[in-house]
């Protein structure tokens, strides 16, 4: 099982709305993530907008590709894009660059 951690930056003026959106993630989005192999997926948000994501999956590239193939992901990414500081035209899921794990205590 791969453990994947990534960082994104949420716009400071959108933090409250971002929290609200994630308190009510669409059921079809949750189902698609599970079906695509995203397990123990968590998002942590710091007050300055730093977002830390963590998930476990058998194959991150395959899990991302499976989500890319869903209509619900395209709709979700379009709605979430304005929340993030990222280059224009970049979806949030495209900006998820895994960090290198340097230590793990099992």
C-alpha positions as CSV (number, residue, x, y, z in Angstrom):
1,X,0.0,0.0,0.0
2,X,1.4,3.4,-1.0
3,X,1.0,6.3,1.5
4,X,0.7,9.6,-0.4
5,X,1.0,13.1,1.1
6,X,0.7,16.3,-0.9
7,X,0.4,20.0,-0.3
8,X,-1.9,22.6,-1.9
9,X,-2.7,26.2,-1.1
10,X,-6.2,27.4,-0.5
11,X,-6.9,31.1,-1.0
12,X,-7.2,32.9,2.4
13,X,-10.4,34.6,1.5
14,X,-12.1,31.2,0.6
15,X,-11.1,29.2,3.7
16,X,-14.5,29.2,5.3
17,X,-16.3,28.2,2.1
18,X,-13.7,25.5,1.4
19,X,-14.4,24.0,4.9
20,X,-18.2,24.1,4.2
21,X,-17.8,22.4,0.8
22,X,-15.8,19.6,2.4
23,X,-18.3,19.1,5.2
24,X,-20.7,18.1,2.4
25,X,-18.7,16.4,-0.3
26,X,-21.1,15.0,-2.9
27,X,-22.0,11.3,-2.2
28,X,-21.1,10.4,-5.8
29,X,-17.6,12.0,-5.4
30,X,-17.0,10.0,-2.2
31,X,-18.2,6.8,-4.0
32,X,-15.9,7.5,-7.0
33,X,-12.9,8.1,-4.8
34,X,-13.5,4.8,-3.0
35,X,-14.1,2.9,-6.2
36,X,-10.9,4.4,-7.7
37,X,-8.8,3.0,-4.7
38,X,-8.4,6.1,-2.5
39,X,-8.4,4.9,1.1
40,X,-7.9,6.7,4.4
41,X,-8.1,10.0,2.5
42,X,-7.8,13.0,4.7
43,X,-7.4,16.7,4.2
44,X,-5.9,19.0,6.9
45,X,-6.2,22.8,6.5
46,X,-4.0,25.3,8.3
47,X,-5.3,28.9,9.0
48,X,-2.9,30.4,6.4
49,X,-4.5,28.1,3.7
50,X,-1.9,25.4,3.6
51,X,-3.7,22.2,2.8
52,X,-2.1,18.8,3.5
53,X,-3.6,15.8,1.9
54,X,-3.0,12.2,2.8
55,X,-4.3,9.0,1.3
56,X,-3.4,5.3,1.0
57,X,-3.7,3.4,-2.3
58,X,-2.3,0.4,-4.1
59,X,-1.1,2.5,-7.0
60,X,-1.4,6.3,-7.0
61,X,-1.0,6.7,-10.7
62,X,-3.8,4.2,-11.3
63,X,-6.0,5.8,-8.7
64,X,-5.5,9.3,-10.2
65,X,-6.2,7.9,-13.7
66,X,-9.4,6.2,-12.5
67,X,-10.6,9.5,-11.0
68,X,-9.7,11.3,-14.2
69,X,-12.0,9.0,-16.1
70,X,-15.1,10.0,-14.1
71,X,-17.5,12.8,-14.9
72,X,-18.0,13.6,-11.2
73,X,-14.3,14.4,-10.8
74,X,-14.4,16.8,-13.7
75,X,-17.3,18.6,-12.2
76,X,-15.8,18.7,-8.7
77,X,-12.4,19.9,-10.0
78,X,-14.1,22.7,-11.9
79,X,-16.0,23.9,-8.8
80,X,-12.9,23.6,-6.6
81,X,-10.4,25.3,-8.9
82,X,-11.2,28.9,-7.7
83,X,-10.4,28.0,-4.1
84,X,-6.7,27.3,-4.9
85,X,-3.6,29.4,-5.7
86,X,-2.3,27.5,-8.8
87,X,-1.3,28.4,-12.3
88,X,-4.3,29.4,-14.5
89,X,-5.9,26.4,-16.1
90,X,-4.5,23.9,-13.6
91,X,-7.0,21.7,-11.8
92,X,-6.4,21.1,-8.1
93,X,-5.9,17.4,-8.8
94,X,-3.2,18.1,-11.3
95,X,-1.3,20.2,-8.7
96,X,-1.2,17.2,-6.3
97,X,2.5,16.4,-6.3
98,X,3.4,13.7,-3.8
99,X,5.9,14.5,-1.2
100,X,8.9,12.1,-0.6
101,X,8.4,10.0,2.5
102,X,11.6,10.1,4.6
103,X,10.4,8.2,7.7
104,X,7.6,5.9,8.7
105,X,7.0,4.2,12.0
106,X,4.6,1.3,11.6
